[in-house]
Amino acid sequence: MSASTFEPERYELHAGPRYSFRPSRREVLRALGGGLLVVCIVRDLAAQESGRGGRREERDEADTIGAWLHVGASGEITAFSGKAEVGQNARTSMAQVVAEELRVSIEAVRVVMGDTRLTPYDRGTFGSRTTPALVPRLRRAAAAAREMLAREAAARWGVERASLEVAGGRVLEPGGRSASFGELTEGRELVENVADDAPTTAPADWQVCGKAARKVDGRSLVTGGHRFASDVVRPEMLHGVVLRPPAAGARQTRVNTTAAAATPGVVVVQDGDFVGVAAPDEHAARRALAAVEAEWETAPQVSHRELFEHLRETAVDSSRGGRSRQSTGSVDRALGSAERRLAETYTVAYIAHAPLEPRAAVAEWSDGKLAVWTGTQRPFGVRSELAEAFGLAEDDVHVVVPDTGSGYGGKHTGEAALEAARLARAAGRPVKVVWTREEEFTSAYLRPAGLIDVESGFAADGTIGAWRFHNYNSGSSALEPTYSFANTDLRFLRCDAPLRQGSYRALAATANHFARETHLDEVARALGLDPLALRLANLEDGRQIAVLEAAAGRFGWGSEPIEGRGVGLACGFEKGGYVATCAEVSLDRRDGIRVERLMSAFECGAILNLDGLENQVTGAVIQGLGGALFEAIEFEGGKVLNPRFSAYRVPRFGDVPFVETVLVDRPDLPSEGAGEAPIVAVAPAIGNAIFDLTGERRRGLPLLA
């Protein structure tokens, strides 16, 4: 049984609302067919994953289940996680750590993810939290399972546990006796609760982790056999489409569905402002939707040309500390006594997530209960949305997340699931809704646009004594630098956002690093200093220094310049990862600026999977190239003007430069996530290289606008 052919119908686990876990562990084990069930206990799960303390009533034992692992009577090993696989290759790293601790091959481990009936509660797949938060729990559960199996064998044979070895799915005795995991668990009901601090294998002794591992189900992915959310098919399924407003904020004033309802085989649903149709195929559904007569009322709105002025005018400094406002020393006093001062403003445009797979969902009702297959980063969050929308108990909603074709922070919400469920309830049959590319651009939320004011005071040697940094609208992530500036005033100001906005890979860290690293380059140029030397002069963080020096060394920073080329660098930190990126650009008379080379050094603690990590870094760098050079949503009157790839440019094969990655392994540190940090230094490195080549400072993203 491969991970891609896993049949959830074999299991009847249940993870209830919020953090609850019911029925009892014994009942769960019986539903799994006996064997060994190991549950990892995590104290204050809400506080650990959200960054805040959970309410006292949530802090009972039911709240503390982080992961569970099952070893079946036939020896099969299955790990269960509420995370979703959206292309980040989490399934492989989970399989690796379980295989490491149970002393088996990766192929012997199956990982079940993103199923609200089978897996423990999880807040969602975001924030690069899978590796630092979930992976250690699975590791501890697997280590506990290994020891429990070894103790079971020792008791049977009347020997000491220390004399036994675990390898290849068996417990071995030096004298020749051995027993498979299945033999040790057959006919048994064994439950082990393991604390979050249970001992595990040290990185120095890793045999499976820390090396390159082939992607789980890689063959089915490259041969086209793998099934994603949009591939789900249910018996007698209809296809649904939904009427969309012509512009953000448009209000429906009249709708007539008579002609659409008269179409044979079509089900029309009108529920308040929601209007949708379901038909035997998508083409029939869209023809019926085109027959719906609708009138809308719109109001004057800001366009992309007025965006940044609007953000500044509507800003509200509502911060009261925390990540939104931080200060050290006295910036005003330090600015007043500084030898030199510099003040500039930087901007970032709205951009779209542009996932490979648009939103998709299939909904099916049965006996008043709802099952939904959908591509989302928050299976349990979508379950809550569905339960609330239809007045159901969360126990009566089952959300399954098949592997999903990317999310980038854009699939936290359950719009497609809600739409499919509404249509399916009216039709009395399963309904599939798959958003078009244009719907992704116009109806999904965007990465927030932002305006950032930076003012610095510094000495002739490049030491920065004053740093004022105010972000308007784009967010507070990475507001605090890794640099040791003596006096700082860091602030995030909320603004009136004209378009729907939300999470995007690395959140506001990309905007904040662009402004910070561009400004530092401006300081260095103003003083005639080397940009690398200026950064090192203001850094005390050893990990940041290490990646900066590694990137510069591999890139050849400071070597004889190549005629017709410009170079730039940038560095930063986000979500536990340290990055430094060097860029080389050229100027072509026909094509204009071209990025020739991008070299990134990255460190996120102990490396679990060399190939997986390098792929994450490379993918982030290429995605960052789009936001740096081209990507920007154009809008007017609440309407997106470039809602298709022919008008909204993402990186194409011809745009991709030579990309190189240096991975800095720190086995002495816990493993952190790598999905977000590598993207943050791409844009400023390119912008700084453009200045080096042309002498023109570009302070807005995209750089080639």
ChimeraX attribute file (.defattr): number of C-alpha atoms within 10 A of each C-alpha:
attribute: neighborCount
match mode: 1-to-1
recipient: residues
	/A:1	9
	/A:2	13
	/A:3	15
	/A:4	19
	/A:5	10
	/A:6	12
	/A:7	11
	/A:8	13
	/A:9	7
	/A:10	10
	/A:11	15
	/A:12	14
	/A:13	23
	/A:14	22
	/A:15	22
	/A:16	21
	/A:17	17
	/A:18	18
	/A:19	23
	/A:20	18
	/A:21	21
	/A:22	14
	/A:23	12
	/A:24	9
	/A:25	18
	/A:26	14
	/A:27	15
	/A:28	20
	/A:29	23
	/A:30	16
	/A:31	14
	/A:32	20
	/A:33	18
	/A:34	22
	/A:35	25
	/A:36	28
	/A:37	26
	/A:38	26
	/A:39	28
	/A:40	28
	/A:41	24
	/A:42	20
	/A:43	17
	/A:44	20
	/A:45	23
	/A:46	21
	/A:47	13
	/A:48	13
	/A:49	17
	/A:50	11
	/A:51	9
	/A:52	11
	/A:53	14
	/A:54	16
	/A:55	10
	/A:56	8
	/A:57	7
	/A:58	17
	/A:59	17
	/A:60	12
	/A:61	14
	/A:62	14
	/A:63	21
	/A:64	24
	/A:65	25
	/A:66	27
	/A:67	26
	/A:68	24
	/A:69	26
	/A:70	25
	/A:71	27
	/A:72	25
	/A:73	22
	/A:74	15
	/A:75	20
	/A:76	16
	/A:77	25
	/A:78	20
	/A:79	24
	/A:80	21
	/A:81	27
	/A:82	28
	/A:83	29
	/A:84	29
	/A:85	24
	/A:86	24
	/A:87	15
	/A:88	24
	/A:89	17
	/A:90	22
	/A:91	24
	/A:92	24
	/A:93	23
	/A:94	27
	/A:95	28
	/A:96	28
	/A:97	29
	/A:98	34
	/A:99	26
	/A:100	22
	/A:101	26
	/A:102	27
	/A:103	22
	/A:104	20
	/A:105	17
	/A:106	22
	/A:107	16
	/A:108	19
	/A:109	24
	/A:110	25
	/A:111	21
	/A:112	22
	/A:113	23
	/A:114	30
	/A:115	26
	/A:116	28
	/A:117	22
	/A:118	23
	/A:119	24
	/A:120	28
	/A:121	29
	/A:122	26
	/A:123	18
	/A:124	21
	/A:125	25
	/A:126	23
	/A:127	21
	/A:128	21
	/A:129	19
	/A:130	23
	/A:131	19
	/A:132	17
	/A:133	18
	/A:134	19
	/A:135	24
	/A:136	24
	/A:137	29
	/A:138	27
	/A:139	28
	/A:140	29
	/A:141	33
	/A:142	30
	/A:143	24
	/A:144	25
	/A:145	28
	/A:146	24
	/A:147	15
	/A:148	19
	/A:149	25
	/A:150	25
	/A:151	18
	/A:152	16
	/A:153	26
	/A:154	19
	/A:155	12
	/A:156	10
	/A:157	12
	/A:158	9
	/A:159	13
	/A:160	12
	/A:161	17
	/A:162	10
	/A:163	12
	/A:164	19
	/A:165	15
	/A:166	21
	/A:167	15
	/A:168	14
	/A:169	20
	/A:170	23
	/A:171	23
	/A:172	20
	/A:173	19
	/A:174	9
	/A:175	8
	/A:176	6
	/A:177	11
	/A:178	17
	/A:179	16
	/A:180	20
	/A:181	28
	/A:182	21
	/A:183	17
	/A:184	24
	/A:185	20
	/A:186	18
	/A:187	13
	/A:188	17
	/A:189	18
	/A:190	19
	/A:191	19
	/A:192	17
	/A:193	16
	/A:194	22
	/A:195	18
	/A:196	20
	/A:197	12
	/A:198	15
	/A:199	13
	/A:200	16
	/A:201	14
	/A:202	9
	/A:203	17
	/A:204	9
	/A:205	10
	/A:206	14
	/A:207	16
	/A:208	21
	/A:209	23
	/A:210	20
	/A:211	15
	/A:212	15
	/A:213	18
	/A:214	14
	/A:215	18
	/A:216	23
	/A:217	17
	/A:218	12
	/A:219	12
	/A:220	12
	/A:221	14
	/A:222	9
	/A:223	8
	/A:224	8
	/A:225	11
	/A:226	16
	/A:227	15
	/A:228	19
	/A:229	23
	/A:230	23
	/A:231	13
	/A:232	15
	/A:233	14
	/A:234	13
	/A:235	9
	/A:236	9
	/A:237	22
	/A:238	29
	/A:239	24
	/A:240	34
	/A:241	29
	/A:242	22
	/A:243	16
	/A:244	17
	/A:245	19
	/A:246	18
	/A:247	21
	/A:248	21
	/A:249	19
	/A:250	17
	/A:251	15
	/A:252	17
	/A:253	10
	/A:254	11
	/A:255	14
	/A:256	14
	/A:257	20
	/A:258	12
	/A:259	13
	/A:260	22
	/A:261	18
	/A:262	13
	/A:263	16
	/A:264	11
	/A:265	14
	/A:266	22
	/A:267	23
	/A:268	27
	/A:269	20
	/A:270	16
	/A:271	9
	/A:272	7
	/A:273	14
	/A:274	13
	/A:275	22
	/A:276	26
	/A:277	30
	/A:278	32
	/A:279	25
	/A:280	17
	/A:281	15
	/A:282	18
	/A:283	13
	/A:284	20
	/A:285	25
	/A:286	20
	/A:287	15
	/A:288	25
	/A:289	24
	/A:290	14
	/A:291	16
	/A:292	19
	/A:293	13
	/A:294	16
	/A:295	13
	/A:296	14
	/A:297	13
	/A:298	15
	/A:299	11
	/A:300	9
	/A:301	17
	/A:302	17
	/A:303	18
	/A:304	22
	/A:305	11
	/A:306	11
	/A:307	19
	/A:308	22
	/A:309	12
	/A:310	17
	/A:311	22
	/A:312	19
	/A:313	11
	/A:314	16
	/A:315	17
	/A:316	15
	/A:317	15
	/A:318	12
	/A:319	14
	/A:320	10
	/A:321	11
	/A:322	9
	/A:323	16
	/A:324	21
	/A:325	19
	/A:326	17
	/A:327	16
	/A:328	13
	/A:329	14
	/A:330	15
	/A:331	21
	/A:332	16
	/A:333	12
	/A:334	20
	/A:335	22
	/A:336	12
	/A:337	15
	/A:338	17
	/A:339	12
	/A:340	17
	/A:341	18
	/A:342	15
	/A:343	13
	/A:344	14
	/A:345	16
	/A:346	22
	/A:347	22
	/A:348	27
	/A:349	24
	/A:350	24
	/A:351	24
	/A:352	25
	/A:353	22
	/A:354	21
	/A:355	18
	/A:356	12
	/A:357	20
	/A:358	25
	/A:359	30
	/A:360	26
	/A:361	29
	/A:362	32
	/A:363	29
	/A:364	25
	/A:365	19
	/A:366	12
	/A:367	6
	/A:368	9
	/A:369	15
	/A:370	23
	/A:371	20
	/A:372	26
	/A:373	25
	/A:374	32
	/A:375	35
	/A:376	38
	/A:377	29
	/A:378	24
	/A:379	32
	/A:380	32
	/A:381	22
	/A:382	25
	/A:383	28
	/A:384	19
	/A:385	19
	/A:386	28
	/A:387	20
	/A:388	12
	/A:389	12
	/A:390	14
	/A:391	9
	/A:392	16
	/A:393	15
	/A:394	21
	/A:395	16
	/A:396	17
	/A:397	24
	/A:398	24
	/A:399	27
	/A:400	26
	/A:401	25
	/A:402	24
	/A:403	22
	/A:404	26
	/A:405	20
	/A:406	22
	/A:407	26
	/A:408	26
	/A:409	23
	/A:410	25
	/A:411	26
	/A:412	21
	/A:413	20
	/A:414	23
	/A:415	22
	/A:416	25
	/A:417	29
	/A:418	23
	/A:419	25
	/A:420	30
	/A:421	28
	/A:422	24
	/A:423	30
	/A:424	26
	/A:425	19
	/A:426	17
	/A:427	21
	/A:428	14
	/A:429	20
	/A:430	27
	/A:431	34
	/A:432	35
	/A:433	27
	/A:434	24
	/A:435	21
	/A:436	15
	/A:437	17
	/A:438	16
	/A:439	16
	/A:440	21
	/A:441	23
	/A:442	27
	/A:443	18
	/A:444	22
	/A:445	23
	/A:446	24
	/A:447	25
	/A:448	25
	/A:449	27
	/A:450	26
	/A:451	25
	/A:452	27
	/A:453	17
	/A:454	20
	/A:455	18
	/A:456	25
	/A:457	25
	/A:458	22
	/A:459	14
	/A:460	15
	/A:461	13
	/A:462	24
	/A:463	19
	/A:464	27
	/A:465	24
	/A:466	27
	/A:467	28
	/A:468	19
	/A:469	24
	/A:470	23
	/A:471	28
	/A:472	27
	/A:473	25
	/A:474	30
	/A:475	25
	/A:476	24
	/A:477	19
	/A:478	21
	/A:479	23
	/A:480	21
	/A:481	17
	/A:482	20
	/A:483	16
	/A:484	15
	/A:485	18
	/A:486	17
	/A:487	22
	/A:488	23
	/A:489	20
	/A:490	22
	/A:491	28
	/A:492	25
	/A:493	23
	/A:494	21
	/A:495	18
	/A:496	14
	/A:497	18
	/A:498	21
	/A:499	25
	/A:500	15
	/A:501	19
	/A:502	17
	/A:503	20
	/A:504	24
	/A:505	24
	/A:506	24
	/A:507	23
	/A:508	25
	/A:509	27
	/A:510	31
	/A:511	32
	/A:512	32
	/A:513	27
	/A:514	31
	/A:515	27
	/A:516	24
	/A:517	25
	/A:518	27
	/A:519	23
	/A:520	21
	/A:521	28
	/A:522	18
	/A:523	24
	/A:524	20
	/A:525	15
	/A:526	14
	/A:527	17
	/A:528	12
	/A:529	15
	/A:530	13
	/A:531	22
	/A:532	20
	/A:533	12
	/A:534	20
	/A:535	22
	/A:536	17
	/A:537	15
	/A:538	17
	/A:539	17
	/A:540	13
	/A:541	12
	/A:542	10
	/A:543	20
	/A:544	23
	/A:545	20
	/A:546	18
	/A:547	24
	/A:548	26
	/A:549	16
	/A:550	21
	/A:551	27
	/A:552	20
	/A:553	13
	/A:554	15
	/A:555	22
	/A:556	12
	/A:557	16
	/A:558	11
	/A:559	8
	/A:560	7
	/A:561	11
	/A:562	10
	/A:563	8
	/A:564	11
	/A:565	18
	/A:566	24
	/A:567	27
	/A:568	26
	/A:569	31
	/A:570	31
	/A:571	30
	/A:572	30
	/A:573	25
	/A:574	27
	/A:575	20
	/A:576	19
	/A:577	22
	/A:578	26
	/A:579	32
	/A:580	30
	/A:581	32
	/A:582	29
	/A:583	29
	/A:584	26
	/A:585	25
	/A:586	21
	/A:587	17
	/A:588	10
	/A:589	7
	/A:590	6
	/A:591	7
	/A:592	9
	/A:593	17
	/A:594	19
	/A:595	22
	/A:596	18
	/A:597	18
	/A:598	27
	/A:599	24
	/A:600	31
	/A:601	27
	/A:602	31
	/A:603	28
	/A:604	28
	/A:605	22
	/A:606	18
	/A:607	25
	/A:608	27
	/A:609	22
	/A:610	16
	/A:611	15
	/A:612	22
	/A:613	24
	/A:614	18
	/A:615	17
	/A:616	21
	/A:617	26
	/A:618	20
	/A:619	17
	/A:620	22
	/A:621	27
	/A:622	22
	/A:623	19
	/A:624	22
	/A:625	24
	/A:626	23
	/A:627	25
	/A:628	28
	/A:629	24
	/A:630	18
	/A:631	24
	/A:632	24
	/A:633	22
	/A:634	19
	/A:635	23
	/A:636	17
	/A:637	19
	/A:638	22
	/A:639	19
	/A:640	21
	/A:641	16
	/A:642	17
	/A:643	20
	/A:644	17
	/A:645	12
	/A:646	8
	/A:647	12
	/A:648	18
	/A:649	16
	/A:650	21
	/A:651	16
	/A:652	9
	/A:653	7
	/A:654	7
	/A:655	15
	/A:656	18
	/A:657	18
	/A:658	12
	/A:659	16
	/A:660	19
	/A:661	19
	/A:662	18
	/A:663	19
	/A:664	19
	/A:665	17
	/A:666	15
	/A:667	16
	/A:668	11
	/A:669	12
	/A:670	15
	/A:671	22
	/A:672	22
	/A:673	23
	/A:674	30
	/A:675	26
	/A:676	26
	/A:677	29
	/A:678	31
	/A:679	31
	/A:680	34
	/A:681	30
	/A:682	33
	/A:683	32
	/A:684	34
	/A:685	27
	/A:686	31
	/A:687	33
	/A:688	32
	/A:689	25
	/A:690	27
	/A:691	20
	/A:692	19
	/A:693	20
	/A:694	14
	/A:695	11
	/A:696	11
	/A:697	16
	/A:698	18
	/A:699	20
	/A:700	23
	/A:701	28
	/A:702	22
	/A:703	21
	/A:704	13
	/A:705	11
